[in-house]
Amino acid sequence: MSRIEKIAFISSFWSLLKIKDQIVQFADSDLDVLISQIINKIKSSKADSNALLHVFHMPVFLN
């Protein structure tokens, strides 16, 4: 997944995160951690089925 794709993915779930900094300035490894956190939060929260569909049908290939 390219850097731009990672940022777009994280941005689409911005409400799940509490980040004050600009994610554009984050290192790739930090973006990977954020993506993992988003996926784990969505897996543990069965409340939003649309979010689950979005995550599980979007190809996420972390470098």
ChimeraX commands (.cxc) that place a marker at each C-alpha (Angstrom):
marker #1 position 0.00,0.00,0.00 radius 0.5
marker #1 position 1.47,3.35,-0.98 radius 0.5
marker #1 position 1.92,6.20,1.46 radius 0.5
marker #1 position -0.98,8.12,-0.12 radius 0.5
marker #1 position -3.26,5.08,0.16 radius 0.5
marker #1 position -2.32,4.66,3.82 radius 0.5
marker #1 position -3.13,8.30,4.58 radius 0.5
marker #1 position -6.43,8.06,2.69 radius 0.5
marker #1 position -7.37,4.90,4.59 radius 0.5
marker #1 position -6.55,6.49,7.95 radius 0.5
marker #1 position -8.43,9.64,7.01 radius 0.5
marker #1 position -11.57,7.66,6.20 radius 0.5
marker #1 position -11.61,6.44,9.83 radius 0.5
marker #1 position -10.43,9.69,11.41 radius 0.5
marker #1 position -13.22,9.66,14.00 radius 0.5
marker #1 position -11.75,6.49,15.56 radius 0.5
marker #1 position -8.45,8.20,16.27 radius 0.5
marker #1 position -7.40,10.92,18.68 radius 0.5
marker #1 position -4.47,12.48,16.85 radius 0.5
marker #1 position -3.59,16.14,17.08 radius 0.5
marker #1 position -0.66,16.08,14.65 radius 0.5
marker #1 position -0.85,16.01,10.87 radius 0.5
marker #1 position -0.63,12.44,9.65 radius 0.5
marker #1 position 1.12,13.59,6.47 radius 0.5
marker #1 position 4.23,14.14,8.58 radius 0.5
marker #1 position 4.15,10.66,10.15 radius 0.5
marker #1 position 6.72,8.03,9.18 radius 0.5
marker #1 position 5.51,5.01,7.22 radius 0.5
marker #1 position 5.97,2.75,10.24 radius 0.5
marker #1 position 3.73,5.06,12.31 radius 0.5
marker #1 position 1.09,4.97,9.57 radius 0.5
marker #1 position 1.22,1.16,9.65 radius 0.5
marker #1 position 0.64,1.22,13.40 radius 0.5
marker #1 position -2.36,3.53,12.98 radius 0.5
marker #1 position -3.85,1.25,10.32 radius 0.5
marker #1 position -3.41,-1.76,12.62 radius 0.5
marker #1 position -5.11,0.14,15.45 radius 0.5
marker #1 position -8.04,1.05,13.20 radius 0.5
marker #1 position -8.48,-2.53,12.02 radius 0.5
marker #1 position -8.32,-3.86,15.60 radius 0.5
marker #1 position -10.87,-1.31,16.84 radius 0.5
marker #1 position -13.25,-2.19,14.04 radius 0.5
marker #1 position -12.84,-5.93,14.61 radius 0.5
marker #1 position -13.56,-5.53,18.32 radius 0.5
marker #1 position -16.54,-3.24,17.72 radius 0.5
marker #1 position -19.33,-5.08,15.95 radius 0.5
marker #1 position -21.52,-1.96,16.01 radius 0.5
marker #1 position -20.70,-0.53,12.59 radius 0.5
marker #1 position -21.19,-3.13,9.86 radius 0.5
marker #1 position -20.41,-0.58,7.11 radius 0.5
marker #1 position -16.98,0.00,8.59 radius 0.5
marker #1 position -16.41,-3.75,8.76 radius 0.5
marker #1 position -17.33,-4.13,5.09 radius 0.5
marker #1 position -15.05,-1.24,4.16 radius 0.5
marker #1 position -12.07,-2.73,5.97 radius 0.5
marker #1 position -12.52,-6.35,4.96 radius 0.5
marker #1 position -13.17,-5.63,1.28 radius 0.5
marker #1 position -10.36,-3.08,0.89 radius 0.5
marker #1 position -7.02,-4.61,0.01 radius 0.5
marker #1 position -4.60,-3.60,2.77 radius 0.5
marker #1 position -1.03,-4.56,2.01 radius 0.5
marker #1 position 1.32,-3.17,4.61 radius 0.5
marker #1 position 4.93,-2.90,3.51 radius 0.5
marker link #1:1,2 radius 0.2
marker link #1:2,3 radius 0.2
marker link #1:3,4 radius 0.2
marker link #1:4,5 radius 0.2
marker link #1:5,6 radius 0.2
marker link #1:6,7 radius 0.2
marker link #1:7,8 radius 0.2
marker link #1:8,9 radius 0.2
marker link #1:9,10 radius 0.2
marker link #1:10,11 radius 0.2
marker link #1:11,12 radius 0.2
marker link #1:12,13 radius 0.2
marker link #1:13,14 radius 0.2
marker link #1:14,15 radius 0.2
marker link #1:15,16 radius 0.2
marker link #1:16,17 radius 0.2
marker link #1:17,18 radius 0.2
marker link #1:18,19 radius 0.2
marker link #1:19,20 radius 0.2
marker link #1:20,21 radius 0.2
marker link #1:21,22 radius 0.2
marker link #1:22,23 radius 0.2
marker link #1:23,24 radius 0.2
marker link #1:24,25 radius 0.2
marker link #1:25,26 radius 0.2
marker link #1:26,27 radius 0.2
marker link #1:27,28 radius 0.2
marker link #1:28,29 radius 0.2
marker link #1:29,30 radius 0.2
marker link #1:30,31 radius 0.2
marker link #1:31,32 radius 0.2
marker link #1:32,33 radius 0.2
marker link #1:33,34 radius 0.2
marker link #1:34,35 radius 0.2
marker link #1:35,36 radius 0.2
marker link #1:36,37 radius 0.2
marker link #1:37,38 radius 0.2
marker link #1:38,39 radius 0.2
marker link #1:39,40 radius 0.2
marker link #1:40,41 radius 0.2
marker link #1:41,42 radius 0.2
marker link #1:42,43 radius 0.2
marker link #1:43,44 radius 0.2
marker link #1:44,45 radius 0.2
marker link #1:45,46 radius 0.2
marker link #1:46,47 radius 0.2
marker link #1:47,48 radius 0.2
marker link #1:48,49 radius 0.2
marker link #1:49,50 radius 0.2
marker link #1:50,51 radius 0.2
marker link #1:51,52 radius 0.2
marker link #1:52,53 radius 0.2
marker link #1:53,54 radius 0.2
marker link #1:54,55 radius 0.2
marker link #1:55,56 radius 0.2
marker link #1:56,57 radius 0.2
marker link #1:57,58 radius 0.2
marker link #1:58,59 radius 0.2
marker link #1:59,60 radius 0.2
marker link #1:60,61 radius 0.2
marker link #1:61,62 radius 0.2
marker link #1:62,63 radius 0.2
view
